[in-house]
Amino acid sequence: MKRAAQLRRVLATACVVAGAALLPLLGKGIPLDELPTPEVYAGRLLLGALFLLAILGTDPNCHDNKGLSPIIPLAAFWLVGLLGLCLARRGLVVGPTADVPFAPSYPVRFPADVEAGLGELARRGVVILALFAARRVRPGWVIGGLALGGAGEGLWALREYLLSARGGDPTWRVFGGFNNPNQLASYLLVLLAVAVVGALLADDDSGPARWLTAQKVARAGLKLRAAWIALALLVAVALALTGSRGGMLGIFAGVAGAVIGLLRRGRAAWWVIAAGLLLLVTLSLLGPVRTRLGALTAQSSSMKFRRLTWAGTVEAARAGPLLGAGLGGWASAYPPHARAGFTGHAHSGYLEVWTDTGPVGLALYLALFGCWGWLGWRAAGHAGRQVSAYGVGLLAAVFGFGLHNAFDHGWHVLAVTAALAMLGAAAETALHGARPAEPPHGDPGRGDRQVARVAGLSPTEGGDLPVAPTGGGRTASPQTGDLPAAPTGTRRWPVMLFGLAVLGLLLIQTGAERARAAGQAALRRQLAGTADERLKAAVRTAPWSSRAEEDLAGLLVWRGDRPAAERAFTRAIALRPANPRTHYRYAAALADWGRLDDALRESALATVLSPLHLQGWVQLGELLQRADRDGEALRVYRKMDQVGRSPALTDARAIEGYDTDPTYALGLISLGDLSAEAGDAPGARDAWTRGLAGLESYLKTFEREEALLKGLPGDERSELLEGRGLHAADRAKVVEQADHARQALAGATAGSAAAGGAPRRLPSAPTAVRTP
């Protein structure tokens, strides 16, 4: 029995270490405008399984919890998200508006995105499992596992930068496997705090140093500490190479938190402060870092974009109910209040949480950070040096990530939140696993001796982390620092059932997304039968998936099955009625079927739901032209031009990839045509001129990207071009409309009575998204 229990503890420890080390690989972020891919769901499933195995293999630790444990607000935060997802079904009527007077009144439910909400619930559930699993093993193992992941991620980022620099791009911002450099910066901020913990723990009395000494390694403690400092520098350099200004500010905040913790200890470790100052000096001397910080203080376009996004998010949050728009509801609630161009997140974890879960969720979210901060403060002031090290590191992580989270969305990345939760669990385990008498500040050595006397040990025997007996009557080994485990009880079963529910949800999501991805791949290869089979399997596996229904509807439109396509679109809209993209695609299908009135209704609703979406305005104008309502079409195109010339979209085109989208330029050509017909010759020339400049810029971008990829096979080249938003069908249309604009301008210059010399363009089909 004893050997079996020991084996279970070893396996549980291995699972926690493996999970902590694999966080940056399996818990990476997601594209900003999409749900997680099948690989991301599978990574979450594997991490959740590792953490659940660790929980199953050990008994819960009995801690004398003094104060609020972070588990309480984290669990309450999860429950509030679940409650908001279930209850946010109030009707919300949209339209008509002054810009689109013929837009219909339409009931929209929020959150209107159960699929995204369930994905967020599953992610938070894995974070809770990571916290519970980390509480069941020695805190040193948790720190070691996190350090392995941080070292691998730092080397990955450094290698990526060196390859880019050798390729002629020394300004490349590293991704390190994440989908955004800012996501990577969030993770590295937490890992920098982990390196601080390791450096503080490393001395000749630590377990790893004693093992190295037994292997005849001289000055093992000093070498171990040097290794931790090297890890800290590696992580800091990788963080600098992300180019994240929020991450750079987070370094300063993290160092400030570490210094506060060291001062709280009663005697600052001068070498840690010196290393922190050296790190700051090194970063300040790096040209790219200095440039990025200078851009921040100069209020660059990306900061203007962020401020506009924050303002729109605040409006959306204020308009929401007490429990918010529901998990994943930000993407549905934000567009009607948008003041900037398209974005997939709020660029602030706090504001996005406020929108999703309302003021109640935001209060619990802030309480969670407060609990972590209070835990770090208490641990940093502990008499034991090892316990204090965990407190210092936790304060550094809370300060650093807390600041970065105000600028970006690191909270929604599993690797970041799970690493922070595991670091907090290690600090909590270290603090509550050792219950010493309070030391007199200013004499840490005397405090350490008091701890030893409480445990009945001499300072040389026990180190810093003795553990008092528990109700089970067992005491941790002072040499290993192992924590006591309570007798098996019922407290483990609720966590086990919760974990199984989370893994079951992740299993369903993984299967559904795999089937959906296979269906999309088959659709791109024009394998209609395979695509139909896989997309229907995705719908059966996850009947709440509006995206799977939308993809199936697109396939049915392509195959010409109108009744089935209409039913699929109806189901997709019922599942997520506030998604403008679904209405946009449905309008294109209805127009192809000759139902212009219904198409106008859906297209107008898409523009109301997302007023800054230029494709929606262009589609609506083209549909009005087809319906011979040129006066209304001219007004719609003028509205499109007003939106396109606004500072919000001007900045967006510079930083969000709008340089490869010809929609605005094509709309300007149509605006010029209708203005010429209305007798507004100056307005027509202005629209044609600006539209032609945009089309020519698009064609130059296309040619440049094609030249870079000319050595690749045709299919691979097309796929990479489409990833940049460059499509062959768009290119043909752009060439046609550019020629039309040149002829129109030439005719206008010659004084043609038609104010353009070219016949007015009547679109044969409305602009539509490219996926069939």
Helices and strands as residue ranges (DSSP letters): H 2-26, H 38-57, H 71-87, E 91-94, E 106-109, H 114-134, H 139-166, H 181-201, H 207-214, H 220-241, H 245-265, H 270-285, H 287-297, H 301-319, H 330-333, G 335-337, H 349-380, H 385-404, G 410-412, H 414-433, H 444-455, H 459-462, H 492-524, H 528-541, H 546-559, H 562-575, H 580-592, H 596-609, H 614-626, H 630-644, H 647-655, G 658-660, H 663-677, H 681-708, H 714-723, H 728-749
